Amino acid sequence: MRICVIGAGAGGRAFSSFLASKGHSISLYNRSFSRIYDIIEQG
């Protein structure tokens, strides 16, 4: 399933991580790119 999460705060990141671990394709959006970049670096 393809899922979009808006907000890369603590909740958005935890939710995205959980869904990705279950095999879903995640699109994560945030006001600033720095939080998204940190997530991309972590894999």
Residue frames as qw, qx, qy, qz and C-alpha x, y, z in Angstrom:
[[0.000, 0.891, 0.454, 0.000, 0.00, 0.00, 0.00],
 [0.384, 0.366, -0.031, 0.847, 1.23, 3.54, -0.72],
 [0.372, -0.787, -0.453, 0.190, 0.81, 5.90, 2.24],
 [0.261, 0.619, -0.077, 0.737, 1.52, 9.62, 2.65],
 [0.525, -0.610, -0.431, 0.406, 2.47, 10.98, 6.08],
 [0.166, 0.791, 0.027, 0.588, 2.49, 14.75, 6.59],
 [0.409, -0.821, 0.265, -0.299, 4.82, 15.88, 9.35],
 [0.767, 0.253, -0.523, 0.273, 8.19, 14.41, 10.26],
 [0.340, -0.652, 0.431, -0.524, 8.03, 15.08, 13.97],
 [0.231, -0.296, 0.891, -0.257, 8.34, 12.32, 16.53],
 [0.668, 0.240, 0.567, -0.418, 4.90, 10.90, 15.76],
 [0.683, 0.636, -0.138, -0.332, 5.19, 11.09, 11.99],
 [0.257, 0.592, -0.763, -0.023, 8.60, 9.46, 11.99],
 [0.367, -0.154, 0.866, -0.301, 7.50, 6.66, 14.33],
 [0.721, 0.402, 0.375, -0.422, 4.34, 6.03, 12.29],
 [0.580, 0.680, -0.368, -0.257, 6.31, 6.04, 9.02],
 [0.027, 0.498, -0.863, 0.079, 8.93, 3.70, 10.40],
 [0.544, 0.035, 0.759, -0.357, 6.29, 1.26, 11.62],
 [0.741, 0.532, 0.182, -0.368, 4.43, 1.25, 8.31],
 [0.425, 0.687, -0.567, -0.160, 7.65, 0.85, 6.31],
 [0.197, -0.360, 0.897, -0.163, 8.63, -2.12, 8.48],
 [0.637, 0.254, 0.649, -0.330, 5.33, -3.74, 7.48],
 [0.488, 0.143, 0.702, 0.498, 6.23, -3.38, 3.79],
 [0.270, 0.865, 0.412, -0.096, 4.26, -0.26, 2.87],
 [0.486, 0.348, 0.156, 0.786, 5.63, 2.43, 0.54],
 [0.259, -0.778, -0.378, 0.430, 5.82, 5.72, 2.47],
 [0.309, 0.598, 0.106, 0.732, 5.92, 9.32, 1.24],
 [0.454, -0.618, -0.407, 0.497, 6.90, 11.63, 4.10],
 [0.219, 0.708, 0.164, 0.651, 6.41, 15.40, 3.84],
 [0.485, -0.608, -0.337, 0.531, 7.63, 18.11, 6.22],
 [0.098, 0.987, 0.070, -0.106, 8.08, 21.90, 6.24],
 [0.057, -0.828, 0.538, 0.147, 11.85, 21.63, 6.47],
 [0.827, 0.370, -0.415, -0.083, 13.96, 19.18, 4.52],
 [0.044, 0.592, -0.730, 0.340, 16.49, 18.66, 7.34],
 [0.647, -0.178, 0.615, -0.414, 14.34, 16.12, 9.21],
 [0.899, 0.377, 0.049, -0.219, 13.58, 14.25, 6.01],
 [0.489, 0.674, -0.542, 0.112, 17.28, 14.19, 5.09],
 [0.291, -0.473, 0.751, -0.358, 18.13, 12.62, 8.48],
 [0.824, 0.079, 0.452, -0.334, 15.62, 9.85, 7.81],
 [0.782, 0.584, -0.195, -0.096, 16.98, 9.25, 4.30],
 [0.185, 0.670, -0.687, 0.209, 20.52, 8.91, 5.70],
 [0.512, -0.290, 0.718, -0.372, 19.34, 6.31, 8.23],
 [0.131, 0.053, -0.921, -0.362, 17.78, 4.22, 5.46]]
